[in-house]
Amino acid sequence: MKPPYSINSSILSLLTSISEKLGEIKASHLQAPRAELRKANRIKTIQSTLEIEGNTLSIEQVTSVINNKRVLAPQKDILEVKNAIAVYDQLQSFNASSIDSFLKAHALLLKGLVQHPGKFRSAGVGIVKGSKLTHLAPQASMVKSLMKDLFSYLKNDKDPLLIKSCVFHYELEFIHPFQDGNGRMGRLWQSVILKDLSPVFAYLPVETIIKEEQLAYYKILEKSDKSGNSTAFVEFMLEAIEKALADQLNERRSPISALDRINIFKAQVGMDAFSRKDYLEYFKDISAPTASRDLKAAVDQKLLKRNGEKRTMLYYFLK
């Protein structure tokens, strides 16, 4: 069954704006950000999504954990960060429409933090703020079928993937399928879904925008609960995505290196063979000698192998 929501003029306007920004990002070769920007964005994502859930580690401390340096902080908080690093490092491997993949991600994210990571809850659960019960989740006996329906909607519905990712995020929070970790799983899985729309979403720190608007994030979840549909939440998340993309576009002022271009092109062609001509057709703003230098440097660094001679030369990515 399709979850309840409507597509209004505001949502249509946001879809148009996001599509335009994705086009600009692709034209600027920013869909696979530079290595240092990917790392910085990943750190922001992990720190933000965990701070929303009460984790105390700062950007600097998360950076230290990633770099295997000692951090003085609660062991639970450090473990949450280590688990999130492991999950986000595997983000590209998760299948957005697979419940098994979804459960595997939860198992990694909550390893050592809950009794049954990677398993749907077997007891009732509610969200309490102060002394007030703000959300009573569906009965545990309904979770498996509700999640099956939600994944079916994600896989089969014809609405734009941007909208479906927002609806999935909201419905996951409503169903609350796990005893713990539902919030971070909702944010993670929206990125998993959207990476199939554009590679930029694998590194886009939308979570940072949500953290900045954390109070509004929770209020809009409550508003959608009361209205019985996720329309307001879809609007909120599309606005967050649009802002994160606008921030990403601001990075285009910085020149990209030869290694950046090679990594960007790898995201485009995967493991398929390609020629220097293919490389030049993709990077229309560089010269033939620059393309040759890029490719030679990648071969020397064992990122590429080459076969053939001169005009028949073909290149293949090694890893």
Phi and psi in degrees as GROMACS dihedral restraints (atoms count N, CA, C in turn):
[ dihedral_restraints ]
;  ai    aj    ak    al  type     phi  dphi    fc
    3     4     5     6     1   -75.2    20    10
    4     5     6     7     1   130.5    20    10
    6     7     8     9     1   -61.9    20    10
    7     8     9    10     1   151.2    20    10
    9    10    11    12     1   -77.1    20    10
   10    11    12    13     1   124.1    20    10
   12    13    14    15     1  -169.8    20    10
   13    14    15    16     1   165.7    20    10
   15    16    17    18     1  -131.8    20    10
   16    17    18    19     1   154.1    20    10
   18    19    20    21     1  -103.2    20    10
   19    20    21    22     1   107.1    20    10
   21    22    23    24     1  -100.5    20    10
   22    23    24    25     1  -176.9    20    10
   24    25    26    27     1   -65.3    20    10
   25    26    27    28     1   -34.9    20    10
   27    28    29    30     1   -63.9    20    10
   28    29    30    31     1   -43.0    20    10
   30    31    32    33     1   -64.7    20    10
   31    32    33    34     1   -42.3    20    10
   33    34    35    36     1   -62.2    20    10
   34    35    36    37     1   -40.3    20    10
   36    37    38    39     1   -64.3    20    10
   37    38    39    40     1   -41.7    20    10
   39    40    41    42     1   -66.2    20    10
   40    41    42    43     1   -38.9    20    10
   42    43    44    45     1   -60.2    20    10
   43    44    45    46     1   -43.0    20    10
   45    46    47    48     1   -63.3    20    10
   46    47    48    49     1   -45.9    20    10
   48    49    50    51     1   -63.1    20    10
   49    50    51    52     1   -42.6    20    10
   51    52    53    54     1   -64.9    20    10
   52    53    54    55     1   -42.5    20    10
   54    55    56    57     1   -61.0    20    10
   55    56    57    58     1   -40.8    20    10
   57    58    59    60     1   -63.3    20    10
   58    59    60    61     1   -42.3    20    10
   60    61    62    63     1   -68.0    20    10
   61    62    63    64     1   -37.0    20    10
   63    64    65    66     1   -63.5    20    10
   64    65    66    67     1   -37.7    20    10
   66    67    68    69     1   -64.0    20    10
   67    68    69    70     1   -42.1    20    10
   69    70    71    72     1   -64.6    20    10
   70    71    72    73     1   -40.0    20    10
   72    73    74    75     1   -64.4    20    10
   73    74    75    76     1   -41.9    20    10
   75    76    77    78     1   -65.5    20    10
   76    77    78    79     1   -42.6    20    10
   78    79    80    81     1   -64.9    20    10
   79    80    81    82     1   -29.3    20    10
   81    82    83    84     1   -92.0    20    10
   82    83    84    85     1     4.2    20    10
   84    85    86    87     1    58.3    20    10
   85    86    87    88     1    40.3    20    10
   87    88    89    90     1  -105.9    20    10
   88    89    90    91     1     4.0    20    10
   90    91    92    93     1   -69.4    20    10
   91    92    93    94     1   -22.2    20    10
   93    94    95    96     1  -121.2    20    10
   94    95    96    97     1    92.4    20    10
   96    97    98    99     1   -59.3    20    10
   97    98    99   100     1   161.2    20    10
   99   100   101   102     1   -56.9    20    10
  100   101   102   103     1   155.0    20    10
  102   103   104   105     1   -55.6    20    10
  103   104   105   106     1   -45.2    20    10
  105   106   107   108     1   -69.1    20    10
  106   107   108   109     1   -32.0    20    10
  108   109   110   111     1   -73.0    20    10
  109   110   111   112     1   -37.9    20    10
  111   112   113   114     1   -58.6    20    10
  112   113   114   115     1   -45.4    20    10
  114   115   116   117     1   -65.0    20    10
  115   116   117   118     1   -45.1    20    10
  117   118   119   120     1   -61.9    20    10
  118   119   120   121     1   -42.5    20    10
  120   121   122   123     1   -65.0    20    10
  121   122   123   124     1   -39.7    20    10
  123   124   125   126     1   -64.2    20    10
  124   125   126   127     1   -40.4    20    10
  126   127   128   129     1   -62.6    20    10
  127   128   129   130     1   -44.7    20    10
  129   130   131   132     1   -59.7    20    10
  130   131   132   133     1   -43.8    20    10
  132   133   134   135     1   -60.8    20    10
  133   134   135   136     1   -49.9    20    10
  135   136   137   138     1   -64.8    20    10
  136   137   138   139     1   -46.8    20    10
  138   139   140   141     1   -63.0    20    10
  139   140   141   142     1   -41.1    20    10
  141   142   143   144     1   -69.6    20    10
  142   143   144   145     1   -47.8    20    10
  144   145   146   147     1   -65.0    20    10
  145   146   147   148     1   -30.9    20    10
  147   148   149   150     1   -82.1    20    10
  148   149   150   151     1   -34.9    20    10
  150   151   152   153     1   -62.6    20    10
  151   152   153   154     1   -36.2    20    10
  153   154   155   156     1   -56.5    20    10
  154   155   156   157     1   -31.8    20    10
  156   157   158   159     1   -94.1    20    10
  157   158   159   160     1     7.2    20    10
  159   160   161   162     1   102.4    20    10
  160   161   162   163     1     2.5    20    10
  162   163   164   165     1   -66.6    20    10
  163   164   165   166     1   141.4    20    10
  165   166   167   168     1   -97.7    20    10
  166   167   168   169     1    -6.3    20    10
  168   169   170   171     1   -72.4    20    10
  169   170   171   172     1   138.6    20    10
  171   172   173   174     1   -84.7    20    10
  172   173   174   175     1   173.3    20    10
  174   175   176   177     1   -55.8    20    10
  175   176   177   178     1   -44.7    20    10
  177   178   179   180     1   -63.2    20    10
  178   179   180   181     1   -40.3    20    10
  180   181   182   183     1   -70.1    20    10
  181   182   183   184     1   -39.8    20    10
  183   184   185   186     1   -62.3    20    10
  184   185   186   187     1   -40.7    20    10
  186   187   188   189     1   -59.7    20    10
  187   188   189   190     1   -42.1    20    10
  189   190   191   192     1   -64.0    20    10
  190   191   192   193     1   -40.8    20    10
  192   193   194   195     1   -62.3    20    10
  193   194   195   196     1   -44.8    20    10
  195   196   197   198     1   -59.8    20    10
  196   197   198   199     1   -35.6    20    10
  198   199   200   201     1   -89.5    20    10
  199   200   201   202     1    13.0    20    10
  201   202   203   204     1    59.7    20    10
  202   203   204   205     1    36.5    20    10
  204   205   206   207     1  -101.0    20    10
  205   206   207   208     1   157.0    20    10
  207   208   209   210     1   -71.5    20    10
  208   209   210   211     1   137.2    20    10
  210   211   212   213     1  -129.1    20    10
  211   212   213   214     1   130.7    20    10
  213   214   215   216     1   -90.6    20    10
  214   215   216   217     1   104.2    20    10
  216   217   218   219     1  -165.8    20    10
  217   218   219   220     1   164.6    20    10
  219   220   221   222     1   -54.9    20    10
  220   221   222   223     1   137.1    20    10
  222   223   224   225     1   -60.8    20    10
  223   224   225   226     1   -34.9    20    10
  225   226   227   228     1   -61.1    20    10
  226   227   228   229     1   -43.6    20    10
  228   229   230   231     1   -65.8    20    10
  229   230   231   232     1   -39.9    20    10
  231   232   233   234     1   -64.6    20    10
  232   233   234   235     1   -42.4    20    10
  234   235   236   237     1   -64.1    20    10
  235   236   237   238     1   -39.4    20    10
  237   238   239   240     1   -58.2    20    10
  238   239   240   241     1   -41.9    20    10
  240   241   242   243     1   -67.3    20    10
  241   242   243   244     1   -45.6    20    10
  243   244   245   246     1   -60.5    20    10
  244   245   246   247     1   -42.1    20    10
  246   247   248   249     1   -64.2    20    10
  247   248   249   250     1   -43.1    20    10
  249   250   251   252     1   -63.7    20    10
  250   251   252   253     1   -38.9    20    10
  252   253   254   255     1   -59.0    20    10
  253   254   255   256     1   -46.2    20    10
  255   256   257   258     1   -61.1    20    10
  256   257   258   259     1   -41.5    20    10
  258   259   260   261     1   -68.7    20    10
  259   260   261   262     1   -49.7    20    10
  261   262   263   264     1   -67.6    20    10
  262   263   264   265     1   -26.6    20    10
  264   265   266   267     1   -66.1    20    10
  265   266   267   268     1   -25.1    20    10
  267   268   269   270     1  -102.0    20    10
  268   269   270   271     1     8.6    20    10
  270   271   272   273     1   -52.9    20    10
  271   272   273   274     1   -40.3    20    10
  273   274   275   276     1   -64.6    20    10
  274   275   276   277     1   -23.9    20    10
  276   277   278   279     1   -85.9    20    10
  277   278   279   280     1   -12.8    20    10
  279   280   281   282     1   -77.4    20    10
  280   281   282   283     1   138.8    20    10
  282   283   284   285     1   -92.8    20    10
  283   284   285   286     1   112.8    20    10
  285   286   287   288     1   -57.8    20    10
  286   287   288   289     1   -31.4    20    10
  288   289   290   291     1   -97.9    20    10
  289   290   291   292     1    12.2    20    10
  291   292   293   294     1  -107.5    20    10
  292   293   294   295     1   122.5    20    10
  294   295   296   297     1   -65.2    20    10
  295   296   297   298     1   -38.1    20    10
  297   298   299   300     1   -61.2    20    10
  298   299   300   301     1   -41.9    20    10
  300   301   302   303     1   -64.7    20    10
  301   302   303   304     1   -39.9    20    10
  303   304   305   306     1   -60.9    20    10
  304   305   306   307     1   -45.4    20    10
  306   307   308   309     1   -68.5    20    10
  307   308   309   310     1   -35.0    20    10
  309   310   311   312     1   -62.4    20    10
  310   311   312   313     1   -41.9    20    10
  312   313   314   315     1   -62.3    20    10
  313   314   315   316     1   -42.7    20    10
  315   316   317   318     1   -64.0    20    10
  316   317   318   319     1   -39.4    20    10
  318   319   320   321     1   -60.8    20    10
  319   320   321   322     1   -39.7    20    10
  321   322   323   324     1   -70.8    20    10
  322   323   324   325     1   -42.0    20    10
  324   325   326   327     1   -68.1    20    10
  325   326   327   328     1   -33.9    20    10
  327   328   329   330     1  -110.9    20    10
  328   329   330   331     1    13.9    20    10
  330   331   332   333     1   -57.4    20    10
  331   332   333   334     1   125.2    20    10
  333   334   335   336     1    78.2    20    10
  334   335   336   337     1     2.7    20    10
  336   337   338   339     1  -111.1    20    10
  337   338   339   340     1   -26.9    20    10
  339   340   341   342     1  -132.0    20    10
  340   341   342   343     1   167.4    20    10
  342   343   344   345     1   -71.9    20    10
  343   344   345   346     1   -37.8    20    10
  345   346   347   348     1  -130.0    20    10
  346   347   348   349     1    71.4    20    10
  348   349   350   351     1   -65.7    20    10
  349   350   351   352     1   141.1    20    10
  351   352   353   354     1    82.1    20    10
  352   353   354   355     1    11.6    20    10
  354   355   356   357     1  -124.7    20    10
  355   356   357   358     1   140.3    20    10
  357   358   359   360     1   -66.4    20    10
  358   359   360   361     1   150.7    20    10
  360   361   362   363     1   -65.3    20    10
  361   362   363   364     1   154.1    20    10
  363   364   365   366     1  -118.1    20    10
  364   365   366   367     1     9.6    20    10
  366   367   368   369     1  -137.4    20    10
  367   368   369   370     1   164.8    20    10
  369   370   371   372     1   -69.1    20    10
  370   371   372   373     1   157.6    20    10
  372   373   374   375     1  -151.7    20    10
  373   374   375   376     1   145.2    20    10
  375   376   377   378     1  -140.4    20    10
  376   377   378   379     1   160.8    20    10
  378   379   380   381     1  -104.4    20    10
  379   380   381   382     1   122.2    20    10
  381   382   383   384     1  -115.7    20    10
  382   383   384   385     1   130.7    20    10
  384   385   386   387     1  -120.0    20    10
  385   386   387   388     1   114.9    20    10
  387   388   389   390     1    68.0    20    10
  388   389   390   391     1  -119.1    20    10
  390   391   392   393     1  -109.9    20    10
  391   392   393   394     1     9.6    20    10
  393   394   395   396     1  -106.6    20    10
  394   395   396   397     1   129.8    20    10
  396   397   398   399     1   -80.6    20    10
  397   398   399   400     1   110.4    20    10
  399   400   401   402     1   -93.7    20    10
  400   401   402   403     1   -20.4    20    10
  402   403   404   405     1  -155.7    20    10
  403   404   405   406     1   126.1    20    10
  405   406   407   408     1  -107.5    20    10
  406   407   408   409     1   112.9    20    10
  408   409   410   411     1   -72.9    20    10
  409   410   411   412     1   159.4    20    10
  411   412   413   414     1   -57.1    20    10
  412   413   414   415     1   158.1    20    10
  414   415   416   417     1   -58.0    20    10
  415   416   417   418     1   147.3    20    10
  417   418   419   420     1   -57.1    20    10
  418   419   420   421     1   -33.9    20    10
  420   421   422   423     1   -65.2    20    10
  421   422   423   424     1   -18.4    20    10
  423   424   425   426     1   -93.7    20    10
  424   425   426   427     1   -13.6    20    10
  426   427   428   429     1   -59.2    20    10
  427   428   429   430     1   -48.4    20    10
  429   430   431   432     1   -60.0    20    10
  430   431   432   433     1   -45.2    20    10
  432   433   434   435     1   -70.8    20    10
  433   434   435   436     1   -36.7    20    10
  435   436   437   438     1   -64.4    20    10
  436   437   438   439     1   -41.3    20    10
  438   439   440   441     1   -69.8    20    10
  439   440   441   442     1   -35.5    20    10
  441   442   443   444     1   -62.6    20    10
  442   443   444   445     1   -43.7    20    10
  444   445   446   447     1   -62.7    20    10
  445   446   447   448     1   -40.1    20    10
  447   448   449   450     1   -65.7    20    10
  448   449   450   451     1   -41.8    20    10
  450   451   452   453     1   -69.0    20    10
  451   452   453   454     1   -32.5    20    10
  453   454   455   456     1   -65.2    20    10
  454   455   456   457     1   -42.7    20    10
  456   457   458   459     1   -59.3    20    10
  457   458   459   460     1   -46.6    20    10
  459   460   461   462     1   -59.8    20    10
  460   461   462   463     1   -40.4    20    10
  462   463   464   465     1   -78.4    20    10
  463   464   465   466     1   -36.0    20    10
  465   466   467   468     1  -110.3    20    10
  466   467   468   469     1   -22.2    20    10
  468   469   470   471     1   -68.5    20    10
  469   470   471   472     1   148.1    20    10
  471   472   473   474     1   -90.8    20    10
  472   473   474   475     1    -3.4    20    10
  474   475   476   477     1   -63.9    20    10
  475   476   477   478     1   158.4    20    10
  477   478   479   480     1   -57.1    20    10
  478   479   480   481     1   145.1    20    10
  480   481   482   483     1   -60.5    20    10
  481   482   483   484     1   -33.5    20    10
  483   484   485   486     1   -57.5    20    10
  484   485   486   487     1   -45.5    20    10
  486   487   488   489     1   -67.5    20    10
  487   488   489   490     1   -45.1    20    10
  489   490   491   492     1   -62.0    20    10
  490   491   492   493     1   -34.5    20    10
  492   493   494   495     1   -65.6    20    10
  493   494   495   496     1   -38.5    20    10
  495   496   497   498     1   -69.3    20    10
  496   497   498   499     1   -43.5    20    10
  498   499   500   501     1   -62.0    20    10
  499   500   501   502     1   -44.3    20    10
  501   502   503   504     1   -58.6    20    10
  502   503   504   505     1   -46.1    20    10
  504   505   506   507     1   -56.6    20    10
  505   506   507   508     1   -48.4    20    10
  507   508   509   510     1   -64.8    20    10
  508   509   510   511     1   -48.3    20    10
  510   511   512   513     1   -63.0    20    10
  511   512   513   514     1   -33.6    20    10
  513   514   515   516     1   -63.2    20    10
  514   515   516   517     1   -43.1    20    10
  516   517   518   519     1   -65.0    20    10
  517   518   519   520     1   -36.5    20    10
  519   520   521   522     1   -67.7    20    10
  520   521   522   523     1   -46.3    20    10
  522   523   524   525     1   -69.0    20    10
  523   524   525   526     1   -35.4    20    10
  525   526   527   528     1    52.7    20    10
  526   527   528   529     1    62.0    20    10
  528   529   530   531     1   -69.9    20    10
  529   530   531   532     1   -17.4    20    10
  531   532   533   534     1  -113.7    20    10
  532   533   534   535     1   156.8    20    10
  534   535   536   537     1   -65.8    20    10
  535   536   537   538     1   -31.0    20    10
  537   538   539   540     1  -152.7    20    10
  538   539   540   541     1   156.6    20    10
  540   541   542   543     1    92.4    20    10
  541   542   543   544     1     9.7    20    10
  543   544   545   546     1   -66.5    20    10
  544   545   546   547     1   -41.8    20    10
  546   547   548   549     1   -62.3    20    10
  547   548   549   550     1   -50.4    20    10
  549   550   551   552     1   -67.6    20    10
  550   551   552   553     1   -30.1    20    10
  552   553   554   555     1   -70.1    20    10
  553   554   555   556     1   -37.0    20    10
  555   556   557   558     1   -62.0    20    10
  556   557   558   559     1   -43.5    20    10
  558   559   560   561     1   -70.4    20    10
  559   560   561   562     1   -41.1    20    10
  561   562   563   564     1   -61.1    20    10
  562   563   564   565     1   -48.1    20    10
  564   565   566   567     1   -71.2    20    10
  565   566   567   568     1   -25.6    20    10
  567   568   569   570     1   -64.6    20    10
  568   569   570   571     1   -38.4    20    10
  570   571   572   573     1   -66.9    20    10
  571   572   573   574     1   -39.0    20    10
  573   574   575   576     1   -61.4    20    10
  574   575   576   577     1   -43.0    20    10
  576   577   578   579     1   -63.3    20    10
  577   578   579   580     1   -46.6    20    10
  579   580   581   582     1   -76.5    20    10
  580   581   582   583     1   -18.4    20    10
  582   583   584   585     1   -62.1    20    10
  583   584   585   586     1   -22.7    20    10
  585   586   587   588     1   -77.9    20    10
  586   587   588   589     1   -14.6    20    10
  588   589   590   591     1   -87.1    20    10
  589   590   591   592     1   -42.7    20    10
  591   592   593   594     1  -157.0    20    10
  592   593   594   595     1   139.3    20    10
  594   595   596   597     1   -59.2    20    10
  595   596   597   598     1   -23.3    20    10
  597   598   599   600     1   -60.3    20    10
  598   599   600   601     1   -28.1    20    10
  600   601   602   603     1   -71.6    20    10
  601   602   603   604     1   -16.3    20    10
  603   604   605   606     1   -69.4    20    10
  604   605   606   607     1   -19.1    20    10
  606   607   608   609     1  -126.6    20    10
  607   608   609   610     1     0.7    20    10
  609   610   611   612     1   -77.5    20    10
  610   611   612   613     1   118.6    20    10
  612   613   614   615     1   -81.8    20    10
  613   614   615   616     1    64.9    20    10
  615   616   617   618     1   -61.0    20    10
  616   617   618   619     1   -29.8    20    10
  618   619   620   621     1   -59.0    20    10
  619   620   621   622     1   -30.6    20    10
  621   622   623   624     1   -64.0    20    10
  622   623   624   625     1   -40.0    20    10
  624   625   626   627     1   -65.7    20    10
  625   626   627   628     1   -41.6    20    10
  627   628   629   630     1   -62.8    20    10
  628   629   630   631     1   -41.8    20    10
  630   631   632   633     1   -61.1    20    10
  631   632   633   634     1   -40.9    20    10
  633   634   635   636     1   -65.0    20    10
  634   635   636   637     1   -27.9    20    10
  636   637   638   639     1  -114.7    20    10
  637   638   639   640     1    36.0    20    10
  639   640   641   642     1   -59.1    20    10
  640   641   642   643     1   -43.1    20    10
  642   643   644   645     1   -62.2    20    10
  643   644   645   646     1   -43.9    20    10
  645   646   647   648     1   -65.3    20    10
  646   647   648   649     1   -35.7    20    10
  648   649   650   651     1   -57.7    20    10
  649   650   651   652     1   -48.5    20    10
  651   652   653   654     1   -70.6    20    10
  652   653   654   655     1   -36.8    20    10
  654   655   656   657     1   -64.6    20    10
  655   656   657   658     1   -38.1    20    10
  657   658   659   660     1   -72.6    20    10
  658   659   660   661     1   -30.1    20    10
  660   661   662   663     1   -64.1    20    10
  661   662   663   664     1   -44.0    20    10
  663   664   665   666     1   -65.1    20    10
  664   665   666   667     1   -39.7    20    10
  666   667   668   669     1   -61.6    20    10
  667   668   669   670     1   -42.7    20    10
  669   670   671   672     1   -67.1    20    10
  670   671   672   673     1   -37.6    20    10
  672   673   674   675     1   -58.4    20    10
  673   674   675   676     1   -46.6    20    10
  675   676   677   678     1   -68.4    20    10
  676   677   678   679     1   -35.2    20    10
  678   679   680   681     1   -80.7    20    10
  679   680   681   682     1   -17.1    20    10
  681   682   683   684     1    78.9    20    10
  682   683   684   685     1    14.5    20    10
  684   685   686   687     1  -152.2    20    10
  685   686   687   688     1   164.3    20    10
  687   688   689   690     1  -100.1    20    10
  688   689   690   691     1    14.6    20    10
  690   691   692   693     1   -55.4    20    10
  691   692   693   694     1   -48.1    20    10
  693   694   695   696     1   -62.6    20    10
  694   695   696   697     1   -39.2    20    10
  696   697   698   699     1   -68.1    20    10
  697   698   699   700     1   -38.1    20    10
  699   700   701   702     1   -59.5    20    10
  700   701   702   703     1   -45.5    20    10
  702   703   704   705     1   -58.9    20    10
  703   704   705   706     1   -47.0    20    10
  705   706   707   708     1   -59.5    20    10
  706   707   708   709     1   -46.5    20    10
  708   709   710   711     1   -70.6    20    10
  709   710   711   712     1   -36.5    20    10
  711   712   713   714     1   -64.3    20    10
  712   713   714   715     1   -37.1    20    10
  714   715   716   717     1   -63.9    20    10
  715   716   717   718     1   -40.3    20    10
  717   718   719   720     1   -65.0    20    10
  718   719   720   721     1   -42.0    20    10
  720   721   722   723     1   -63.7    20    10
  721   722   723   724     1   -42.9    20    10
  723   724   725   726     1   -61.1    20    10
  724   725   726   727     1   -42.8    20    10
  726   727   728   729     1   -66.5    20    10
  727   728   729   730     1   -41.7    20    10
  729   730   731   732     1   -63.6    20    10
  730   731   732   733     1   -38.2    20    10
  732   733   734   735     1   -67.1    20    10
  733   734   735   736     1   -39.3    20    10
  735   736   737   738     1   -61.9    20    10
  736   737   738   739     1   -40.5    20    10
  738   739   740   741     1   -63.2    20    10
  739   740   741   742     1   -39.6    20    10
  741   742   743   744     1   -63.2    20    10
  742   743   744   745     1   -40.0    20    10
  744   745   746   747     1   -63.7    20    10
  745   746   747   748     1   -26.8    20    10
  747   748   749   750     1   -66.0    20    10
  748   749   750   751     1   -18.2    20    10
  750   751   752   753     1   -77.2    20    10
  751   752   753   754     1   -11.7    20    10
  753   754   755   756     1   -68.9    20    10
  754   755   756   757     1   -13.0    20    10
  756   757   758   759     1   -67.8    20    10
  757   758   759   760     1   -23.9    20    10
  759   760   761   762     1   -83.1    20    10
  760   761   762   763     1   131.1    20    10
  762   763   764   765     1   -65.7    20    10
  763   764   765   766     1   147.9    20    10
  765   766   767   768     1   -98.7    20    10
  766   767   768   769     1   147.9    20    10
  768   769   770   771     1   -88.7    20    10
  769   770   771   772     1   173.7    20    10
  771   772   773   774     1   -59.7    20    10
  772   773   774   775     1   -42.8    20    10
  774   775   776   777     1   -65.1    20    10
  775   776   777   778     1   -38.5    20    10
  777   778   779   780     1   -59.0    20    10
  778   779   780   781     1   -46.6    20    10
  780   781   782   783     1   -61.7    20    10
  781   782   783   784     1   -41.0    20    10
  783   784   785   786     1   -62.4    20    10
  784   785   786   787     1   -44.3    20    10
  786   787   788   789     1   -67.1    20    10
  787   788   789   790     1   -38.1    20    10
  789   790   791   792     1   -62.1    20    10
  790   791   792   793     1   -44.2    20    10
  792   793   794   795     1   -68.5    20    10
  793   794   795   796     1   -33.3    20    10
  795   796   797   798     1   -60.6    20    10
  796   797   798   799     1   -41.6    20    10
  798   799   800   801     1   -62.8    20    10
  799   800   801   802     1   -27.6    20    10
  801   802   803   804     1   -79.9    20    10
  802   803   804   805     1   -44.4    20    10
  804   805   806   807     1  -103.4    20    10
  805   806   807   808     1   -15.5    20    10
  807   808   809   810     1    65.6    20    10
  808   809   810   811     1  -129.6    20    10
  810   811   812   813     1  -100.6    20    10
  811   812   813   814     1     8.9    20    10
  813   814   815   816     1   -71.0    20    10
  814   815   816   817     1   151.3    20    10
  816   817   818   819     1   -70.5    20    10
  817   818   819   820     1   147.1    20    10
  819   820   821   822     1  -149.2    20    10
  820   821   822   823     1   161.7    20    10
  822   823   824   825     1  -109.0    20    10
  823   824   825   826     1   171.4    20    10
  825   826   827   828     1   -62.2    20    10
  826   827   828   829     1   -34.5    20    10
  828   829   830   831     1   -61.5    20    10
  829   830   831   832     1   -41.9    20    10
  831   832   833   834     1   -60.7    20    10
  832   833   834   835     1   -41.5    20    10
  834   835   836   837     1   -63.8    20    10
  835   836   837   838     1   -42.8    20    10
  837   838   839   840     1   -68.2    20    10
  838   839   840   841     1   -34.7    20    10
  840   841   842   843     1   -67.2    20    10
  841   842   843   844     1   -29.1    20    10
  843   844   845   846     1   -80.2    20    10
  844   845   846   847     1   -44.7    20    10
  846   847   848   849     1  -101.6    20    10
  847   848   849   850     1    81.1    20    10
  849   850   851   852     1   -71.4    20    10
  850   851   852   853     1   -12.3    20    10
  852   853   854   855     1   -96.2    20    10
  853   854   855   856     1     7.9    20    10
  855   856   857   858     1  -115.0    20    10
  856   857   858   859     1   160.0    20    10
  858   859   860   861     1   -87.3    20    10
  859   860   861   862     1   166.1    20    10
  861   862   863   864     1   -61.1    20    10
  862   863   864   865     1   -43.2    20    10
  864   865   866   867     1   -61.1    20    10
  865   866   867   868     1   -38.2    20    10
  867   868   869   870     1   -64.0    20    10
  868   869   870   871     1   -41.1    20    10
  870   871   872   873     1   -60.8    20    10
  871   872   873   874     1   -43.6    20    10
  873   874   875   876     1   -62.5    20    10
  874   875   876   877     1   -40.6    20    10
  876   877   878   879     1   -66.2    20    10
  877   878   879   880     1   -41.0    20    10
  879   880   881   882     1   -57.2    20    10
  880   881   882   883     1   -50.0    20    10
  882   883   884   885     1   -67.4    20    10
  883   884   885   886     1   -40.3    20    10
  885   886   887   888     1   -63.7    20    10
  886   887   888   889     1   -43.2    20    10
  888   889   890   891     1   -61.8    20    10
  889   890   891   892     1   -39.8    20    10
  891   892   893   894     1   -66.8    20    10
  892   893   894   895     1   -37.0    20    10
  894   895   896   897     1   -65.3    20    10
  895   896   897   898     1   -45.0    20    10
  897   898   899   900     1   -61.7    20    10
  898   899   900   901     1   -33.9    20    10
  900   901   902   903     1   -86.5    20    10
  901   902   903   904     1     5.4    20    10
  903   904   905   906     1    61.9    20    10
  904   905   906   907     1    30.6    20    10
  906   907   908   909     1   -87.5    20    10
  907   908   909   910     1   -27.6    20    10
  909   910   911   912     1  -127.9    20    10
  910   911   912   913     1   153.8    20    10
  912   913   914   915     1  -121.2    20    10
  913   914   915   916     1   157.9    20    10
  915   916   917   918     1  -132.1    20    10
  916   917   918   919     1   149.1    20    10
  918   919   920   921     1  -133.8    20    10
  919   920   921   922     1   144.3    20    10
  921   922   923   924     1    98.8    20    10
  922   923   924   925     1  -178.4    20    10
  924   925   926   927     1  -129.8    20    10
  925   926   927   928     1   139.3    20    10
  927   928   929   930     1    44.3    20    10
  928   929   930   931     1  -113.0    20    10
  930   931   932   933     1   -66.8    20    10
  931   932   933   934     1   -22.3    20    10
  933   934   935   936     1   -94.3    20    10
  934   935   936   937     1     4.5    20    10
  936   937   938   939     1   -63.5    20    10
  937   938   939   940     1   129.4    20    10
  939   940   941   942     1  -122.9    20    10
  940   941   942   943     1   148.6    20    10
  942   943   944   945     1  -119.2    20    10
  943   944   945   946     1   149.5    20    10
  945   946   947   948     1  -136.8    20    10
  946   947   948   949     1   139.3    20    10
  948   949   950   951     1   -77.0    20    10
  949   950   951   952     1   137.1    20    10
  951   952   953   954     1   -90.3    20    10
  952   953   954   955     1   -26.4    20    10
